[in-house]
Structure formats: C-alpha cells, structure tokens
Amino acid sequence: KRVLKKNVNINFDTVLFSGDNVLMYNDLNCIIISLKGVEKFNYTFKGQINSIIPVDGSRTFLFMTNSAIEKVRLN
C-alpha cells in the first residue's frame, strides 16, 4: 500500500523512516518530510552527514557530520 508520493530534486543515498517522518539524505543535503507530504526540514550542511539519530520521538534529531553533532528540533 502506497503511503506517500513526493517528487524531490536531489538524489539521496539514504532514506529512513522515523515515526511519521521520512528522512532522506546524501553527503551534504537532508530533507525531512512527514508522511502527509509536508516538508518539515531542508538543509545543506557544511560537513558530510554520517548519520541521523532520532531522539525524543519524531521531533528531535541529532545530525552527525564529520565536524560536529548538531541537534535539530522540528516544530
């Protein structure tokens, strides 16, 4: 059963599901989209993204890059 159909303009290496969100990222770019198709986060990092760790439900994420760990909380 299809849950979401969304066109994106960037090629992503990794796609993850976290709660009601879809996380898509490559070396520098990340987009978080809700399962309803709402874009919640779109950012280009300065350092390479190594991983994204969901924290505290589906609103807070830790972005691990080569140079830093950044915490992002979605509205």
Beta strands, then each sheet from edge to edge (+ up, - down):
strand 1: 14-18
strand 2: 21-25
strand 3: 29-34
strand 4: 39-44
strand 5: 49-55
strand 6: 60-65
strand 7: 69-73
sheet 1: 1+ 2- 3+ 4-
sheet 2: 5+ 6- 7+
end
